[in-house]
Amino acid sequence: MTTSTILLLILSVIIAAGLSFFHYLYKVKNQSKLNWFLAFLRFISLFSIFLLLINPIISRKINEIRKTPLPIVVDNSKSISELKATKEANELYQRISDNKEIAEKYDVQLFSFDDEFKSLEELDFKGNQSHIDGVAKNLKQLYRNTNYPVVLFTDGNQTMGNDYVFSFQENTSVLPVVLGDTTTVFDLKINQINVNKYAFLKNKFPVEIFLQYNGNQAISTTFSIQNGNQTIHKQTVDFSKDKKAQSISVLLNADKVGIAKYKAIISSNVKEKNTFNNSKNFAVEVIDQRSEIALISAINHPDLSALKRSIEVNQQRKVTLFKPNEIKSLKNYNVLILYQPNTSFKTVFDQNKLAQINTFIITGTTTDFNFLNQVQDDLLFKMSAQKEDYLANYESNFNLFSQVNISFENFPPLENKFGTIVAKSNINTLLSARIRNVQLQNPLLTFTEKGSKRSAYLLGENIWKWRLENNLNKKSFDDFDLFTDKIIQFLVTNASKKNLNVTHESFYNSGENIEITAEYFNKNYEFDEKAQLTIQVTNSKTKRSKKYDLLKSTNSFKVNLDGLEAGNYSFKVTEKESNSSFSGSFEVLDFEIEKQFVNPDKSRLEQLASNTNGAVFYPNQMDNLINSLLENENYIPVQKATIQKSPLIDWIWLLILAITALTTEWFTRKYNGLL
């Protein structure tokens, strides 16, 4: 409190006392007890009001003992039950939390986790997932900028999230207590399967399988892949004490359009304690990529043969050659290659105004550029009768698709009429033209995209020389053929966009989150957050169905279908206003991921402890753990003194005292007839 405040308080006492004396005691002949009582009340009320007006700051010192937090986190997943460690888990964490010396030194807080992290209320060991990485993230949020130890009761077998070994922050010392029998048990396991979501019909698609062996003896196992009741791949895989993991790569045939479901199985002649992890399902959606391409030309040229051979290297492409007057209908074709068009192509261009098929136009010395200016509005050709050779320059900023530079600059020149070519719309150029060392503004190979309509322009003939040059340099046509395939793939791809897109998996394990995500777009292809999406899910066997609403999240709509029993399901997502819909199917497998473990993951828990300067403990080492916590001088209670300042105006009782004194004074005077 400052000197000026103290002087004001003294002055307030003097003024309050003086005014009270003057009003009730000054020149009063008979100073009764009533006068003194009224003077006292007046003094109290005046002094209280003066105090509130001066509003002095009252400071007080508070001593607080701050203990280091000690989160005790217990694994509440099914794997603890499968490893028969539920009893010891309950007993061990209570042994630490009930220890009086631990409670004196630490602020003990109890948590449990399965797929979620929460305060420990009751352990039932029925969690469908283990998310140790989530423990690290939640503790980081709870104890920011604090050094503290963590006692983690778990088997170390995580089924979701990032690698927990590197998840805990540096100021956290993790003390894992390993739950479950660490005795090595013979076990074969399919750890992971990597496969693309899509494959193309009549092509082969790769599958990568990671196998794991738990044991000490050399053993020969059988690995197979089944499609329905048919075994489509089978091989022998050997393991030993020093070779406990194997990676297998298999190429499977995509023979049928649709979702192909497979099952990977590993087995041996030795009986296993746990067979839940010996098989795993996966699925691939097979897409028919077959493309019919019409190559239309009024002249004979070596380019035609070169293009046909190059494109048909991809067995999903078929090229048919036509004269302009021979093709009667365009509806059976995915791409039109118009080679050096002239007026005889008029009917083709007229038909394509309705068909809207993507085109690849190739010009040359016999092209009618006046006609070409009339039938397309992407490029304006101002060409002379003079012929010119154009070399290629690779444009590295091209971004419509991925194409590396296959030494385009060293390829022979393409021949075309001399002149200027001006873009009338947005174009994306892969190759620009130059004459010897002079760079031109003309494109040599360029692409346009207008809504769902795509076009490509190659402005020069004799591309057959490029294919030949590529073979001479690389002893292979592969680079050139891949180049032409990417051009055709760009033109074949349907650029139209769907209003309703739905993302889902083909398989879900029982107990896992069954999440389906949808996106709905308006006519301008803008995300419509006001869309009303519903999903109807039907069990294929029982025919029972149920409807759910999809809830909006960030730029998507989601629904969680937890609780579905194992079986096959079909579903239909519908938007209420537009009636747009999407249908699909999935299967819920009778597979509990928490049942695939036969031992705790001791090695990863040891690595976690090492990374955080902690130590691993076992159920028979609880005394060592308690002593370690008690003897650790890095975590000791800290006494913290804080000065708490509060203005007197915050004291509501002082205001009440002033009002009470004034009220009592008034009633006393009224009662005694002094008013």
C-alpha positions in Angstrom: 0.0 0.0 0.0 1.4 3.4 -1.0 2.1 6.3 1.4 -0.5 8.5 -0.3 -3.1 5.7 0.2 -2.2 5.5 3.9 -2.5 9.3 4.3 -5.9 9.2 2.6 -7.1 6.5 5.0 -5.9 8.5 8.1 -7.6 11.5 6.7 -10.8 9.5 6.1 -10.8 8.3 9.7 -10.4 11.9 10.9 -13.1 13.2 8.7 -15.6 10.4 9.4 -14.9 10.8 13.2 -15.2 14.6 13.0 -18.5 14.6 11.1 -20.0 11.9 13.5 -18.9 13.9 16.6 -20.2 17.2 15.1 -23.6 15.7 14.3 -24.3 13.8 17.5 -21.9 14.9 20.3 -20.9 18.5 19.7 -22.6 21.0 22.1 -24.8 18.2 23.4 -25.4 18.7 27.1 -26.6 15.2 27.9 -24.4 12.7 25.9 -26.5 9.6 26.3 -25.6 6.1 25.1 -28.0 6.7 22.2 -25.9 9.6 20.9 -22.7 7.6 21.1 -24.4 4.7 19.3 -25.7 6.9 16.5 -22.3 8.6 16.2 -20.7 5.2 15.9 -23.1 4.1 13.1 -22.5 7.4 11.3 -18.7 6.9 11.6 -19.0 3.3 10.2 -21.1 4.3 7.3 -18.9 7.4 6.4 -15.7 5.5 6.8 -16.9 2.6 4.6 -18.0 5.0 1.9 -14.6 6.8 2.0 -12.8 3.4 1.8 -14.8 2.5 -1.3 -13.9 5.8 -2.8 -10.2 5.6 -2.0 -10.2 1.9 -3.1 -6.9 0.8 -1.6 -5.2 -2.4 -3.0 -4.9 -5.1 -0.4 -2.0 -7.5 -1.0 -1.6 -10.9 0.6 1.0 -13.7 0.3 -0.3 -17.2 -0.5 2.0 -20.2 -0.3 1.1 -23.1 -2.6 2.7 -26.6 -2.8 2.8 -27.7 -6.4 3.3 -31.4 -7.0 4.6 -33.0 -10.2 1.7 -34.6 -12.1 1.8 -38.4 -12.3 -0.6 -39.7 -15.0 -1.2 -43.4 -14.6 -2.6 -44.7 -17.9 -4.1 -48.2 -18.2 -4.8 -50.1 -21.5 -8.5 -51.0 -21.6 -8.5 -52.9 -24.9 -9.5 -56.5 -25.6 -5.9 -57.5 -26.2 -5.3 -57.3 -22.4 -8.1 -59.7 -21.9 -6.8 -62.0 -24.7 -3.4 -62.0 -23.0 -5.1 -62.9 -19.7 -3.7 -59.8 -17.9 -6.9 -58.1 -16.7 -6.4 -59.1 -13.0 -2.9 -57.9 -12.8 -3.7 -54.7 -14.6 -6.4 -53.8 -12.0 -4.2 -54.7 -9.1 -1.0 -53.1 -10.2 -2.3 -49.6 -11.1 -4.2 -49.5 -7.7 -1.0 -50.4 -5.9 0.7 -47.3 -7.2 -2.3 -44.9 -7.0 -3.0 -46.0 -3.4 0.6 -45.6 -2.2 0.6 -42.8 0.4 4.3 -41.8 -0.3 3.5 -41.5 -4.0 0.4 -39.4 -3.2 2.6 -37.0 -1.0 5.1 -36.5 -3.8 3.0 -36.5 -6.9 -0.4 -35.3 -8.1 -1.7 -38.8 -9.2 -4.2 -38.8 -12.0 -5.8 -41.9 -13.5 -6.6 -42.4 -17.2 -7.6 -45.3 -19.4 -7.4 -45.8 -23.2 -8.6 -48.0 -26.0 -9.5 -46.1 -29.2 -10.2 -43.1 -27.0 -8.3 -41.4 -24.1 -10.4 -40.7 -21.0 -10.4 -40.5 -17.2 -10.3 -43.9 -15.6 -13.7 -44.8 -14.1 -14.0 -48.5 -14.7 -12.0 -51.0 -16.6 -13.9 -53.6 -18.6 -11.1 -54.5 -21.2 -13.6 -54.4 -24.1 -12.1 -51.7 -26.3 -11.9 -52.6 -30.0 -8.7 -50.7 -30.7 -5.5 -49.6 -29.0 -4.4 -46.0 -29.6 -1.2 -45.4 -27.7 -0.3 -42.5 -30.0 -3.5 -40.9 -28.8 -2.3 -41.1 -25.2 0.8 -39.1 -26.1 -1.2 -36.4 -27.9 -3.7 -36.0 -25.1 -1.1 -35.9 -22.3 0.7 -33.2 -24.3 -2.4 -31.1 -24.3 -3.0 -31.6 -20.6 0.5 -30.9 -19.3 2.0 -28.2 -21.5 5.5 -27.0 -20.5 5.7 -29.5 -17.6 8.3 -32.1 -16.9 6.5 -35.3 -15.6 6.7 -39.1 -15.6 4.0 -41.4 -17.1 3.3 -44.9 -15.8 1.8 -46.8 -18.8 0.2 -50.1 -18.2 -0.1 -51.8 -21.6 0.9 -54.7 -23.8 2.4 -52.3 -26.4 0.3 -53.6 -29.2 -1.2 -50.6 -31.1 -3.8 -51.1 -33.7 -4.4 -47.5 -34.8 -2.5 -44.2 -35.0 1.1 -43.2 -35.7 4.1 -45.0 -34.3 3.9 -44.2 -30.5 7.6 -44.8 -30.0 8.3 -41.3 -31.3 5.0 -39.6 -30.2 5.8 -38.7 -26.6 7.4 -35.2 -26.0 10.9 -34.8 -24.7 9.9 -33.5 -21.3 8.0 -36.8 -20.6 9.6 -39.8 -19.0 7.6 -42.9 -19.9 7.7 -45.9 -17.6 5.9 -48.7 -19.4 4.7 -51.7 -17.3 4.5 -54.7 -19.6 1.2 -56.6 -19.3 0.9 -60.2 -20.5 3.2 -63.2 -20.8 6.4 -62.4 -22.7 7.3 -66.0 -23.2 7.8 -66.6 -26.9 4.8 -68.4 -28.5 4.9 -69.9 -32.0 2.8 -67.6 -34.3 2.5 -66.8 -37.9 1.0 -63.5 -38.8 0.0 -61.4 -41.9 1.1 -58.0 -40.7 0.0 -55.8 -43.6 -1.2 -55.9 -47.2 -0.4 -53.1 -49.7 -2.6 -53.0 -52.8 -3.9 -50.3 -55.1 -7.6 -49.5 -54.8 -8.1 -49.8 -58.6 -6.8 -52.1 -61.4 -7.4 -52.1 -65.1 -9.1 -54.9 -66.9 -6.8 -57.5 -68.5 -3.8 -56.0 -66.7 -1.8 -57.4 -63.8 -1.8 -55.5 -60.5 0.8 -55.8 -57.7 0.1 -56.9 -54.2 2.7 -56.6 -51.4 2.3 -58.7 -48.3 4.3 -58.5 -45.1 4.5 -61.7 -43.1 5.9 -62.1 -39.5 7.0 -65.1 -37.6 7.2 -65.5 -33.8 9.4 -68.4 -32.8 12.9 -69.7 -32.6 12.9 -72.8 -34.8 13.4 -72.9 -38.6 10.0 -73.5 -40.3 8.6 -73.8 -43.7 5.1 -72.3 -44.3 2.6 -72.0 -47.1 1.3 -68.7 -48.3 -1.7 -68.5 -50.6 -4.2 -66.1 -52.0 -7.7 -67.1 -52.7 -10.4 -65.5 -54.9 -13.7 -67.1 -53.6 -13.1 -70.8 -53.4 -10.2 -70.8 -56.0 -6.6 -70.5 -55.0 -4.9 -68.2 -57.5 -1.4 -68.0 -55.9 0.5 -70.4 -53.7 4.1 -70.5 -52.6 6.4 -71.7 -49.8 7.9 -69.2 -47.3 10.7 -70.1 -45.0 11.3 -68.5 -41.6 14.0 -69.0 -39.0 15.3 -67.4 -35.7 17.2 -64.8 -37.7 14.7 -64.4 -40.4 11.4 -63.5 -38.7 9.9 -61.2 -41.4 9.3 -61.6 -45.1 7.9 -59.4 -47.8 6.2 -61.0 -50.7 5.2 -59.3 -54.0 2.6 -60.9 -56.2 1.1 -59.9 -59.6 -2.5 -60.9 -59.9 -4.7 -60.8 -63.0 -7.6 -58.4 -63.3 -10.0 -60.6 -65.3 -13.4 -59.2 -64.5 -14.9 -55.7 -64.2 -16.1 -54.9 -60.7 -14.9 -55.4 -57.1 -12.6 -58.4 -56.8 -12.3 -59.8 -53.3 -9.3 -61.8 -52.2 -8.1 -63.6 -49.0 -4.4 -64.0 -48.1 -3.6 -67.0 -45.9 -0.5 -68.3 -44.2 -0.3 -71.7 -42.6 2.0 -74.5 -41.4 1.9 -77.9 -39.9 2.5 -76.6 -36.4 -0.5 -75.9 -34.2 -0.8 -72.2 -33.3 -2.2 -70.7 -30.1 -3.8 -67.8 -32.2 -5.0 -68.2 -35.7 -7.0 -64.9 -36.0 -3.9 -63.3 -37.6 -3.3 -66.0 -40.2 -5.6 -64.5 -42.8 -6.4 -61.1 -44.1 -8.9 -59.9 -46.8 -8.4 -57.3 -49.4 -10.2 -56.0 -52.5 -9.5 -54.3 -55.8 -12.0 -52.5 -58.0 -11.3 -53.6 -61.6 -12.0 -50.9 -64.2 -12.5 -51.4 -67.9 -10.1 -49.0 -69.6 -10.6 -50.3 -73.1 -10.6 -47.4 -75.6 -11.7 -47.4 -79.2 -9.8 -44.8 -81.2 -10.7 -43.7 -84.7 -7.7 -42.5 -86.8 -9.1 -40.5 -89.7 -6.9 -39.4 -92.6 -7.5 -38.5 -96.3 -3.9 -39.3 -97.2 -1.5 -42.1 -96.8 1.5 -41.3 -94.5 4.1 -43.2 -92.4 2.8 -41.3 -89.3 -0.5 -43.4 -89.4 1.3 -46.7 -89.0 3.6 -45.3 -86.3 0.7 -43.9 -84.3 -1.3 -47.1 -84.6 1.6 -49.3 -83.4 2.5 -47.0 -80.6 -1.0 -46.6 -79.2 -1.8 -50.3 -79.4 1.2 -51.2 -77.3 -1.3 -50.7 -74.5 -3.6 -53.7 -75.0 -6.5 -51.7 -73.7 -6.4 -49.4 -76.9 -7.7 -50.3 -80.3 -7.0 -48.0 -83.3 -9.1 -48.2 -86.4 -8.1 -46.3 -89.6 -10.8 -44.5 -91.7 -11.0 -42.2 -94.7 -13.2 -39.2 -93.8 -16.1 -40.4 -95.9 -15.9 -44.0 -94.5 -16.9 -43.3 -90.9 -20.6 -43.2 -90.5 -21.0 -43.0 -86.7 -18.8 -41.7 -84.0 -20.7 -43.1 -81.0 -18.5 -46.2 -80.7 -15.3 -44.2 -80.3 -13.6 -42.6 -77.3 -11.1 -40.5 -79.2 -10.8 -39.1 -82.7 -7.4 -38.6 -84.2 -7.9 -36.2 -87.2 -4.8 -36.4 -89.3 -4.2 -33.3 -91.5 -7.9 -32.3 -91.9 -9.2 -30.6 -95.0 -12.7 -29.9 -96.3 -13.4 -33.7 -96.7 -13.5 -33.8 -92.9 -16.6 -31.5 -92.7 -19.1 -34.3 -92.0 -16.8 -35.6 -89.2 -16.6 -32.2 -87.5 -20.4 -31.8 -87.9 -21.1 -35.2 -86.3 -18.7 -34.4 -83.5 -20.6 -31.2 -82.6 -23.3 -33.5 -81.3 -21.1 -36.4 -80.1 -18.6 -34.1 -78.3 -15.8 -36.7 -78.5 -12.3 -35.6 -77.5 -10.0 -35.0 -80.5 -6.3 -35.2 -81.4 -5.7 -32.9 -84.4 -2.4 -33.4 -86.3 -1.5 -30.8 -88.9 1.1 -30.9 -91.7 1.9 -29.7 -95.2 -1.4 -30.9 -96.7 -3.6 -29.5 -94.0 -6.3 -27.0 -95.1 -5.7 -24.3 -92.4 -8.6 -22.1 -93.6 -11.0 -25.0 -93.1 -9.4 -25.7 -89.7 -9.9 -22.1 -88.6 -13.6 -22.5 -89.3 -14.2 -25.8 -87.5 -12.3 -25.1 -84.2 -11.9 -22.1 -82.0 -8.8 -23.0 -79.9 -6.1 -21.8 -82.3 -5.9 -19.3 -85.1 -3.6 -20.4 -88.0 -2.0 -17.7 -90.2 0.0 -19.9 -92.4 1.8 -19.3 -95.8 2.4 -21.8 -98.6 6.1 -22.1 -97.6 7.1 -25.3 -95.7 9.3 -25.2 -92.6 11.0 -27.6 -90.2 10.2 -27.1 -86.5 12.2 -28.5 -83.6 10.8 -29.1 -80.2 11.4 -27.4 -76.9 10.2 -29.1 -73.7 8.1 -26.9 -71.4 8.9 -27.9 -67.8 5.9 -26.0 -66.3 3.4 -28.3 -68.2 1.0 -29.7 -65.5 -2.0 -31.5 -67.2 -0.2 -34.8 -66.7 3.2 -36.1 -65.7 5.6 -36.3 -68.7 9.4 -36.4 -68.4 11.6 -34.9 -71.1 12.6 -37.8 -73.3 15.2 -35.7 -75.2 12.5 -33.9 -77.3 15.1 -31.3 -78.2 17.2 -33.9 -80.0 14.4 -35.4 -82.0 14.2 -34.7 -85.8 12.1 -31.7 -86.8 8.5 -31.9 -87.7 7.3 -30.4 -91.0 4.5 -27.9 -91.2 3.5 -24.7 -93.1 5.4 -21.6 -92.1 3.4 -19.0 -90.2 2.1 -17.9 -86.9 -0.3 -19.7 -84.5 -2.2 -17.7 -82.0 -4.1 -19.1 -79.0 -7.8 -18.1 -79.0 -8.5 -19.9 -75.7 -6.5 -21.1 -72.7 -3.9 -23.7 -73.8 -1.4 -25.8 -72.0 1.7 -26.4 -74.0 4.0 -29.4 -73.5 6.3 -28.7 -76.5 7.0 -25.3 -78.1 8.4 -24.7 -81.6 11.8 -23.4 -82.7 13.5 -23.0 -86.0 17.1 -24.1 -85.6 18.2 -21.9 -82.6 15.4 -19.3 -82.8 12.6 -19.8 -80.2 9.1 -19.1 -81.6 5.9 -18.2 -79.8 4.2 -21.1 -81.7 3.2 -24.2 -79.8 4.2 -27.6 -81.2 2.2 -29.9 -79.0 -0.5 -28.2 -76.9 -3.7 -29.2 -75.1 -7.0 -27.5 -74.3 -9.8 -28.3 -71.8 -13.3 -26.7 -71.9 -15.6 -28.2 -69.3 -15.7 -31.9 -70.2 -14.3 -31.4 -73.8 -10.6 -32.0 -74.2 -8.4 -31.5 -77.3 -4.8 -32.0 -78.3 -2.9 -30.4 -81.2 0.3 -31.7 -82.8 1.4 -29.0 -85.2 3.7 -30.9 -87.6 4.0 -34.2 -89.5 6.7 -36.9 -89.5 6.3 -38.0 -85.9 7.2 -41.5 -87.1 10.8 -40.2 -87.1 10.6 -39.5 -83.4 9.6 -43.1 -82.6 12.5 -44.3 -84.8 15.0 -41.9 -83.2 13.9 -43.0 -79.7 14.5 -46.6 -80.7 18.0 -45.8 -82.1 19.0 -44.0 -78.9 17.4 -46.2 -76.3 17.2 -49.5 -78.2 13.6 -49.4 -77.3 10.3 -47.7 -78.3 9.1 -47.6 -74.7 9.7 -43.9 -74.0 7.9 -42.8 -77.1 5.1 -45.3 -76.7 4.5 -44.2 -73.1 4.5 -40.6 -74.3 1.7 -41.3 -76.9 -0.2 -43.4 -74.3 -0.3 -40.4 -71.9 -1.7 -38.2 -74.6 -4.4 -40.8 -75.3 -5.0 -41.3 -71.6 -5.6 -37.6 -71.2 -8.1 -37.6 -74.0 -9.8 -40.8 -73.0 -10.3 -39.7 -69.4 -13.8 -38.4 -68.8 -13.3 -34.8 -67.6 -16.9 -34.5 -66.5 -17.4 -34.2 -62.8 -20.1 -35.9 -60.7 -22.3 -34.0 -58.3 -22.1 -36.7 -55.7 -18.9 -38.5 -54.8 -18.8 -41.1 -52.1 -15.7 -42.7 -50.5 -15.8 -46.0 -48.7 -13.8 -49.2 -48.1 -14.7 -52.6 -49.5 -14.0 -54.3 -46.1 -14.4 -53.2 -42.5 -13.3 -55.2 -39.5 -15.9 -55.9 -36.9 -15.6 -53.3 -34.1 -13.7 -50.7 -36.3 -15.1 -47.4 -37.2 -17.3 -47.8 -40.3 -17.0 -44.4 -41.8 -18.5 -43.3 -45.2 -17.7 -39.9 -46.6 -19.6 -38.0 -49.3 -19.1 -34.8 -51.2 -22.0 -33.0 -53.0 -21.4 -30.2 -55.6 -23.8 -27.8 -57.2 -24.0 -27.1 -60.9 -21.0 -24.8 -60.8 -19.1 -27.7 -59.1 -18.9 -25.8 -55.8 -19.2 -27.7 -52.6 -22.8 -27.4 -51.3 -22.8 -27.3 -47.6 -26.6 -27.1 -47.5 -27.1 -30.4 -49.1 -29.2 -32.9 -47.3 -27.7 -36.4 -47.6 -29.1 -39.6 -46.3 -27.8 -43.2 -46.5 -29.8 -46.4 -46.5 -27.9 -49.4 -45.4 -29.3 -52.9 -46.1 -28.0 -56.2 -44.8 -27.8 -58.5 -47.9 -28.8 -61.6 -45.9 -31.5 -60.4 -43.6 -32.8 -57.6 -45.9 -33.1 -55.4 -42.9 -32.3 -51.8 -43.7 -31.8 -48.6 -41.7 -31.5 -44.9 -42.7 -28.9 -42.5 -41.4 -28.3 -38.8 -42.0 -24.8 -37.7 -43.1 -23.4 -34.9 -41.0 -21.4 -32.0 -42.4 -17.7 -31.8 -41.6 -15.0 -29.7 -43.3 -15.8 -29.9 -47.0 -17.5 -33.2 -46.8 -20.4 -35.1 -45.2 -19.7 -38.1 -43.0 -21.6 -41.0 -41.3 -20.4 -43.5 -38.8 -22.1 -46.9 -39.0 -20.6 -48.4 -35.9 -22.4 -51.4 -34.4 -23.1 -53.3 -37.7 -22.8 -57.1 -37.2 -20.5 -59.1 -39.6 -22.0 -59.6 -43.0 -22.4 -58.1 -46.5 -24.2 -54.8 -46.9 -25.4 -52.6 -49.8 -26.0 -48.9 -49.4 -27.5 -46.0 -51.3 -26.6 -42.3 -50.6 -29.2 -39.8 -51.8 -29.3 -36.0 -51.9 -32.9 -34.8 -51.1 -33.3 -31.8 -53.4 -31.6 -33.0 -56.6 -32.4 -36.7 -56.0 -28.8 -37.5 -57.0 -27.7 -40.9 -55.7 -24.7 -43.2 -55.3 -25.0 -47.0 -54.7 -22.3 -49.3 -53.3 -21.5 -52.2 -51.1 -19.1 -53.3 -48.4 -18.5 -56.2 -46.1 -18.1 -56.2 -42.3 -15.6 -59.0 -41.5 -15.9 -61.2 -38.4 -12.3 -60.2 -37.5 -11.3 -58.5 -34.2 -8.0 -56.9 -34.6 -7.3 -57.0 -30.9 -7.3 -60.8 -31.0 -4.3 -61.1 -33.4 -1.6 -60.7 -30.7 0.0 -63.6 -28.8 2.6 -61.6 -26.9 3.1 -58.0 -25.7 5.3 -55.9 -27.9 8.2 -55.7 -25.4 10.8 -54.4 -27.9 8.8 -51.4 -28.9 8.0 -50.5 -25.2 11.7 -50.8 -24.5 12.5 -48.5 -27.4 9.8 -46.0 -26.1 11.4 -46.0 -22.6 14.8 -45.5 -24.1 13.7 -42.6 -26.2 12.1 -40.8 -23.2 14.8 -41.6 -20.6 12.4 -44.0 -18.8 12.6 -47.6 -18.0 10.5 -50.8 -18.6 9.0 -52.6 -15.7 7.3 -56.0 -15.3 4.4 -56.9 -13.0 6.9 -58.5 -10.4 8.9 -55.2 -10.3 6.3 -52.9 -8.8 8.4 -52.1 -5.8 11.3 -51.1 -8.1 8.9 -48.8 -10.0 7.6 -47.2 -6.8 11.1 -46.7 -5.4 12.2 -45.2 -8.7 9.4 -42.6 -8.6 10.1 -41.8 -5.0 13.9 -41.5 -5.4 13.8 -39.5 -8.6 15.0 -36.0 -7.6 13.9 -34.5 -10.9 10.3 -34.6 -9.7 9.9 -33.0 -6.3 7.1 -30.8 -4.9 7.7 -27.1 -5.3 6.5 -24.4 -2.9 5.4 -21.4 -4.9 4.6 -18.1 -3.2 2.1 -15.8 -5.0 1.1 -12.3 -4.1 -2.6 -11.8 -4.5 -3.7 -8.2 -4.9 -7.4 -7.3 -4.7 -9.0 -3.8 -4.7 -11.2 -3.0 -1.7 -14.0 -2.1 -4.1 -14.4 -5.9 -4.8 -15.3 -6.4 -1.1 -19.1 -6.6 -1.3 -19.3 -6.9 2.5 -18.0 -3.4 2.9 -20.8 -2.0 0.8 -23.3 -4.1 2.8 -21.8 -2.8 6.1 -22.2 0.9 4.9 -25.8 0.3 3.9 -26.6 -1.6 7.1 -25.1 1.2 9.3 -27.1 3.9 7.5 -30.3 1.8 7.6 -29.8 1.1 11.4 -29.1 4.8 12.0 -32.3 5.9 10.2 -34.5 3.4 12.0 -33.0 4.2 15.4 -33.6 8.0 14.9 -37.1 7.3 13.7 -37.9 5.1 16.7 -36.6 7.7 19.1 -38.4 10.6 17.5 -35.2 12.3 16.2 -36.5 12.8 12.6 
